[in-house]
Amino acid sequence: MALAVVVVLLAAAAPSLVRTYWSMRSSNTVRRGVTRARQLNCFSCHGELGRGGLPDPTATSGEVPSWSGGSWMMYVDNDVQISQYILDGVSQTRRESESARAERERATIHMPAYREFLSGSDLDDLLGAFKVLSRMALPRAETPERRGLELAERWGCFGCHGPAGSGGAPNPGSFSGFIPGWYGADFRDLVSDRGEFDSWVREGSIPRLTGHRVASYFIRRQRVTMPAYAGLSDAELDDLWAYVQWLARTDGGHLGVEQPW
């Protein structure tokens, strides 16, 4: 009991320290990539999370290419080409194409080169985030994993849990300061087995935490709480569980099968 009180007091006295530690501990490729893309202002041109580009009447498509909606297929086929776009503003294939070069010259808005502004894991993180946000890497069609992804999209789960369950959205009052993802350290802390996963989804909580003195304090204090999806069927829970297992195997999806349709 004394230890529990100490933990609460430390968390209350040094929230930034706790949040920094938990943020680093739960860091993942997609979350870091999205954060770096914001810092580099990528979404100002490509739209929020790459969902829609700025208008450019002089461009062939009439706009800056979005990352989603399949428009990426017009520009890149693989990791090498994506990396070339990030580093140099264009892939080698399109640089050597006369028709692609003419398109770039007509366009008003051009992709900048970020080579000199990237370091460490930046390129890998941006690459992973692009592949997930663009849906270039997905579970194979007509599998439980794919149905789980589609169910999560239909219910809007990623609005809180981050792109493809990567986590990190702010949650004032919570122990870590953010909403957990569906894979990695924070997920393993909160979901010890399939039974707890089902309880989180259907009831919005688990007895292991609601019955714990310290955990229950932060659960009551946090502003964003997990809704209870009591109406989901066993089959739907099976599909969601298959999807989170796929996320764990593929580091949040970016190591999944490319163009799996």
C-alpha positions in Angstrom: 0.0 0.0 0.0 2.8 2.4 0.9 4.4 1.7 -2.5 1.1 2.5 -4.3 0.9 5.8 -2.5 4.5 6.6 -3.4 3.8 5.8 -7.1 0.8 8.1 -7.1 2.7 10.9 -5.4 5.6 10.6 -7.9 3.3 10.6 -10.9 1.4 13.6 -9.6 4.6 15.5 -8.7 6.6 14.7 -11.9 4.0 14.0 -14.7 6.4 15.2 -17.4 9.0 12.7 -16.3 6.5 9.8 -16.2 5.1 10.7 -19.6 8.5 11.0 -21.2 9.5 7.6 -19.9 6.3 6.0 -21.1 6.4 7.7 -24.4 9.9 6.4 -25.1 9.0 2.9 -23.8 6.0 2.6 -26.1 7.6 4.4 -29.1 7.0 2.6 -32.5 7.9 3.2 -36.1 4.5 4.5 -37.3 4.0 6.8 -34.3 7.5 8.3 -34.7 7.0 8.6 -38.5 3.7 10.5 -38.1 5.3 12.8 -35.6 8.3 13.4 -37.8 6.0 14.0 -40.8 4.2 16.7 -38.8 7.5 18.3 -37.9 8.6 18.4 -41.5 5.2 19.9 -42.5 4.3 17.0 -44.9 0.6 17.1 -44.1 0.3 20.8 -45.1 0.6 19.7 -48.7 -0.5 16.1 -48.6 -3.4 16.7 -46.3 -4.0 15.5 -42.7 -2.4 12.1 -42.4 -1.9 12.2 -46.1 -5.6 12.0 -46.9 -5.9 14.7 -49.5 -3.5 17.0 -51.2 -3.5 20.8 -51.8 -5.1 21.9 -55.0 -2.6 22.5 -57.9 -4.4 23.3 -61.1 -1.2 23.1 -63.1 -0.5 19.5 -61.9 -1.7 16.6 -64.1 -4.0 15.4 -61.3 -5.1 18.9 -60.3 -3.7 18.5 -56.8 -0.7 17.5 -54.7 -0.8 13.6 -54.5 -2.4 12.3 -51.3 -0.8 9.4 -49.5 -4.1 7.5 -49.4 -6.7 6.5 -51.9 -4.3 4.6 -54.1 -2.7 7.6 -55.7 0.7 6.4 -54.5 0.5 3.6 -57.2 1.1 6.3 -59.8 4.5 7.2 -58.2 6.1 4.4 -56.2 6.3 0.6 -56.3 8.6 -0.2 -53.5 10.6 1.0 -50.4 13.5 2.2 -52.5 11.3 4.6 -54.6 9.5 5.9 -51.5 12.9 6.6 -49.8 14.1 8.4 -53.0 11.1 10.7 -52.9 11.7 11.5 -49.2 15.4 12.1 -49.6 15.5 13.7 -53.1 12.0 14.8 -53.9 11.6 12.4 -56.8 12.4 8.7 -57.5 15.2 7.8 -59.9 12.6 6.1 -62.2 10.5 9.3 -62.6 13.6 11.5 -62.8 14.7 9.5 -65.9 11.2 9.6 -67.4 10.7 12.4 -70.0 6.9 12.4 -69.4 7.2 12.5 -65.6 9.8 15.2 -65.9 7.4 17.3 -68.1 4.7 16.8 -65.4 6.9 18.1 -62.7 7.9 21.1 -64.7 4.2 22.0 -65.3 3.3 21.7 -61.7 3.4 24.7 -59.4 3.9 22.8 -56.1 7.0 20.4 -56.0 8.0 17.8 -53.6 11.0 19.1 -51.6 14.1 17.0 -50.8 14.6 16.2 -47.1 18.0 14.4 -47.2 19.9 17.0 -45.2 17.2 17.3 -42.6 16.9 13.6 -41.6 19.0 11.6 -39.2 18.9 8.5 -37.1 15.7 6.4 -37.7 13.9 9.3 -39.5 13.9 7.7 -43.0 12.8 4.3 -41.7 10.1 5.9 -39.6 8.7 8.1 -42.4 8.8 5.1 -44.8 6.9 3.0 -42.3 4.3 5.7 -41.6 3.8 6.2 -45.3 3.2 2.5 -46.0 0.6 2.3 -43.3 -1.2 5.6 -43.9 -1.3 4.9 -47.7 -2.5 1.4 -47.1 0.4 0.2 -49.3 0.9 -2.5 -46.6 -2.2 -4.3 -45.4 -3.3 -7.7 -44.2 -4.2 -10.0 -47.1 -7.7 -9.7 -48.4 -10.4 -11.9 -47.1 -8.5 -12.9 -43.9 -9.5 -12.4 -40.3 -6.8 -9.8 -40.0 -8.2 -7.8 -42.8 -11.7 -8.1 -41.5 -10.5 -6.9 -38.1 -8.8 -3.9 -39.7 -12.0 -3.0 -41.7 -14.1 -3.4 -38.5 -11.8 -1.1 -36.6 -12.0 1.5 -39.4 -15.8 1.2 -39.5 -16.1 1.9 -35.8 -13.6 4.7 -35.8 -11.2 3.1 -33.4 -8.1 4.8 -34.9 -9.5 8.2 -34.1 -8.4 7.6 -30.5 -5.8 4.8 -30.9 -3.9 6.5 -33.7 -3.2 5.5 -37.3 -3.5 1.7 -37.6 -3.5 1.4 -33.8 -0.1 3.1 -33.3 -1.3 5.0 -30.3 -0.1 8.3 -28.9 -3.1 10.6 -28.9 -3.2 12.8 -25.8 -5.3 11.7 -22.8 -5.1 14.3 -20.0 -5.2 12.8 -16.6 -4.1 9.4 -17.6 -1.0 7.7 -16.2 1.1 7.9 -19.4 -0.6 11.0 -20.8 -1.6 9.4 -24.0 -4.0 6.8 -25.4 -2.3 3.4 -25.8 -1.7 1.7 -29.1 -2.7 -1.8 -30.1 0.8 -3.3 -30.1 4.1 -2.8 -28.3 4.9 -2.2 -24.6 1.8 -0.2 -23.7 -0.5 -2.8 -25.2 1.3 -5.7 -23.4 0.9 -3.8 -20.1 -2.8 -3.5 -20.5 -3.7 -6.7 -22.3 -2.2 -9.9 -20.8 -4.3 -12.4 -22.7 -7.3 -12.8 -25.0 -9.7 -12.7 -22.1 -8.5 -9.2 -21.1 -8.7 -8.1 -24.7 -12.3 -9.1 -24.9 -13.1 -7.4 -21.7 -11.5 -4.1 -22.9 -13.6 -4.2 -26.0 -16.9 -5.3 -24.6 -16.8 -3.6 -21.2 -14.3 -0.8 -21.6 -12.1 -2.0 -18.7 -10.6 -5.0 -17.0 -10.9 -6.1 -13.4 -7.1 -6.3 -13.0 -6.9 -2.5 -13.3 -10.2 -1.3 -11.9 -9.5 -3.3 -8.8 -6.0 -1.9 -8.4 -5.6 1.1 -6.1 -3.1 3.0 -8.2 -4.5 2.0 -11.6 -8.1 2.8 -10.6 -7.0 6.3 -9.5 -5.7 7.1 -13.0 -8.6 5.5 -14.7 -11.0 7.7 -12.8 -8.8 10.7 -13.5 -8.3 10.4 -17.2 -10.5 12.4 -19.5 -10.7 9.9 -22.5 -12.2 6.5 -21.5 -12.6 3.3 -23.5 -16.2 2.9 -24.7 -17.9 -0.5 -24.2 -18.8 -2.3 -27.5 -21.0 -4.8 -25.9 -22.8 -5.6 -29.1 -19.8 -7.0 -31.0 -20.1 -10.7 -31.8 -17.6 -13.4 -30.9 -16.7 -13.6 -34.6 -16.0 -9.9 -34.7 -13.8 -10.1 -31.6 -11.9 -13.0 -33.2 -11.2 -10.7 -36.2 -10.1 -7.8 -34.1 -7.8 -10.1 -32.1 -6.4 -11.5 -35.3 -5.7 -7.9 -36.5 -3.8 -6.9 -33.3 -1.8 -10.1 -33.5 -0.9 -9.1 -37.1 0.1 -5.7 -35.9 2.5 -7.2 -33.4 4.0 -9.5 -36.1 4.5 -6.7 -38.6 5.6 -3.8 -36.3 2.4 -2.0 -36.7 1.7 -3.1 -40.2 4.5 -1.5 -42.1 6.3 -4.9 -42.5 3.2 -6.5 -43.8 2.5 -7.7 -47.3 2.6 -4.9 -49.8 -0.4 -4.5 -52.2 -2.1 -7.6 -50.8 -5.2 -7.5 -53.0 
